[in-house]
Structures are given as structure tokens and as C-alpha cells.
Amino acid sequence: MESENHFVKRSGWLRASVLGANDGILSTTSLAIGVAAASVAREPIVLATLAGLVAGALSMAAGEYVSVSSQLDVETADLKREKNELASTPEIELDELSKIYEKRGLTSDLAIEVATQLTAHNALEAHARDELGLNEISRAKPLQAAFASAISFIAGGIFPLLISIFAPLSQMIYFQYGFSILFLALSGTIAAKVGGSIIRKSVLRICMWGTIAMAMSALIGYLFGVSIN
């Protein structure tokens, strides 16, 4: 009998990867559109897109690492506190654990028996999982999140860069917008399939907000491009 495929196991790296890819597509495309709306030359568009790609990837990686590291620090501190409490007041901790199981539907006697056996097996693991809500699947992984964010940002942002290099300059904005919507739709579809969510909802959400972001970038380029040139 095959084991069930639970999507929650992918939540850590999936979140960072999807966020990175979508941000890579959207931010670099918006930057390219904004500059294209304000410029009549290709070089500023390519330079801005390349700079946005590099800066965005490093920024995503740094941001994810700092954020997830802070989460890991909190989890580590909670585990250390729980370990000290298990050493100093084991009876109280056992009673806390049994009450948790009672609230989940076990009888008082069965809850005590389960808490006693799990404590004997691995007390810290039992309290981490059932009292603190921590386990190996959900534990914060800073390096994994940072790496996934950076690589996915580059994977998403490389497409607007290629378009800025090869697309006709007179139709740059339209090419950037059209291809970015396709890329965002593809990203949303992949994320929905991997995460087990509704594809249409995922695609509609990212394309709608992407259109708004790119429209605002184009508007800024048109409004301020004349004074820059």
C-alpha cells in the first residue's frame, strides 16, 4: 500500500520558491516596463533589468535568511526552555501533556497513559510536537529558504532580461507584459499543482496583481520619462 502524499511537507521550500519566482518575474518586468516607458534606447532597459535581477536575488536571499533565522531562534529558545522545565518539574510537564490529549478527545486515563509512554520514549520530542507545535517538517531552515528564494528569483527574472535584450524596442512594453503574464500563469499553475490547491484561483490571483504592478510602473515611466530625457 502506497503512502499518502501530503502537500504540507513541501510548504517550507514551496513558499520560498513560489515567492521568489513570482517576485523575480514581476519585479524585473515592472522595472523593465517602467524604464522602457521613460527611455527611447535599449541599453538603459537592459541595465536596469540586469541590476534588478542581481539585487533582487540577493535581497530575497538575505531577507529570507534573516526572517527564517529569527524564527529558528525563537523555536530553539522554546525548546531550551521546555528542556529545562522537563528536568526541573517533570510531573507538571507530564500533567500538561496529558491535558493536551484530553482536549483532543482522549479519556483522562488514556491521556495519562499516552503522555506517560511518549514521555518515556522521548519527552522533549513529545512536548515539542504537541505543546509547541514543532516537528522536523515545520522546523525553520534558513539556508534552505535563502537558497530557494535566490535561485527561484533568478529563474523568474531571467525571462524579462532576455526579453529586454531581444524584443523589438518599439514594442518592448507589450512584449514584457505579454510574456510576463504567461510566465506568471505558468508559475501559478506549477505552484497550485505542487501545493495541491485550485489552479484557476492561483493563476487569476497572481495575474491580476501582476497587471496592476506593471501598469503602475508604466504610468510612472510615462509621467516622469520626459523630465529624465
N, C-alpha and C positions, 0 to 999 in steps of 0.2 A: 504493500500500500504506500503510495507516494505521500510525502509530507505536504501540508498546505503551504501555499506561497503567500506570506503575509507582507504587505507593502510597507508596513510601519518599520520594517528592518532597513528600509532604504531611505528613511526620512532624513537622516543626517546629511549624507552626501548629496541626496537628491535636491534638498533645499538649496544648498550652496551652489550646485551645478546649474540648476534652473535659473536661479537669481543671477549668477554670473553670465550665463549665455544671453539671457534676455537683456541684461544691462549692457553687455558688450554690443549687441545688435542695436539697441535703442539709443544709447548714449553716443556712440560713434556715428550712427546715421544722423541723429539730430544735429550733432556738431558739423557734419559734412553739409547737411542741408542749410544750416544757418550761415556757414561761410560761403556756400555756393550762391545763396540768395544775395550776399553782400559783395561778391567778387566776380570779376569777368575773366579770371585766369585760373588755370588748373592747379598750379603749384601751391597756393595757399590752402586749397581744399585738401590736397594730399597730405601736406604737412600737418594741418590741424587734425585730420583723421588719424594719422600715424601717432602724433603726440597724444591724442585722446585714447588710442588703443593701449599704448605703453603705460601712460599714467593711470588709466582706469584699471588695468590688470593688477598693477602694484597696489593701487588703493584698495581694490576689492580684497586682495590677499591680506594686506595689513589690517583692514577693518575686520575681516572675519577672524583673523588670528587673535586680535586683541579682544574682540567680543566673546569668542568661544573660550579663550583663556580665562577671562573673568568668570564665565560660567563654571569652568573647571575648578577654579579657586574656591568658589562657593561650595561646590559639591565635595571637594577634598576637605574643606573645613567642617562641613556637616558630618562627613564620615569619621573624621578625627574626634569630633565631639561625641558622636554616637559610640565610638570605641571606648572612650574614657568612661561614659555612662555605663556601658556594659561591664566594665571592670569594677566600677565603684558601687553600682546599685543594680546588680543582675536581676533581683527579684522584681523591682519596679519595671525594668525593661521587659521582663517576661510577661508581666501583667498588661503592659501597654500593647504588646504584640497580640496577646490573646483577645483583648478587647477589639483590636482591629479586625480579627477574624470573626468575632461575634457580630460586628456591624455589617459584615459581608454575608451573614446568613447562617453561620455555624452555631450550633448549640454551645452553651457555656463549657460543658465538659469536653466536647470535641475541639473547641477552640483552644482550650488549655493544652490538650494532648498534641494538637498540631504545632502550637507555639513551642512546646517543650521539645518535640522531636526536631523541629527546624533549628532551634537554638543549639541543641546538641550537635547537629550536623555542621552548621556554620552560622553562628549568632549574628555576626556583622552583616553577612550577606542577606539574611532574612530581614533584618531591620532596614538595611539599605533599600531593598526591593519593596517591602510592604509598608514601611513607615515613611521613608524618604522618597520613594518612587524612583530609585536609581537602579539601573542594570547595565549590562555591557552594551546593549543595543542603543540605549538612550544616553550613555555617558558622552560628555563633551570631548571632542577630538580636534584640538586647534589646528594642528598641522594638516590633517585631512581636509578640514573645512577651507583653510587658506589655499592649499594646492588646488582643490576642486574649483574654487572661485576664480583663481587666476587663469587656469587652463580653460575653463569654460568661457570666461570673458574674452580671451584671445580667440577661441573658436568662433564665438559670435561676432566679434568685432573685426575679424579678418575680411569678412564679406563686404562691409561698407568700404573698407580700404581698397579692395580690388576694384570695386565699382568706381571709386573716385579716381582710380588710375586709368581705367579702360572705357568708361561710359562717355558718350558724346557730351561735351561741355555744355552745349546749348540745352540739353535735356537732362542735365545732371540731377536736378531736384526730383524729377519724375522717376528716373531710374532708381535713385536712392530710396524713395518712398515705396515704389512698387516691389522691389526686391526685399526690402526690409520687412514689409508686411508678409511676404511669402516665408521669409526666414522665421519671423515671429510665430506665424501659424504653424510652421514645422516644429519649432521649439515647444510650443504649447501642446501640440499633438503628442510629441515624444514624452513630455513631462506627464501628460494625462495617462498615457499608456503605461509608463513605468510606475506611476503612482496609483494607478487603478481608479482614477477619477473620470468625470464626464469630459470627453474631448471637446465637444462643441462649446461648453461653458468656458473651458480653459482657453481655447483659441479666441473666442469672442472677447474675453476679458483683456487679454494681452494686446490684441489688435486695436481695440477701442482706445486704451490708454496710450498705446504707441502712436496712434494717429494724432491724438491731442498733443503729445510731446513734440512730434515732428512739425505739426502745424504752428505751434508757438515758436519753435526755433526758426522756421522760415519767416514768420512775421517779424521777429526781431532782426533777422538779416535784412529784410526789405526796408524796415524802418530806419535802421542805423547804417546801412551799407553805403548810402550816398555820402554821408559825412566822413566815413572812413576812406572812401576812394577819393 
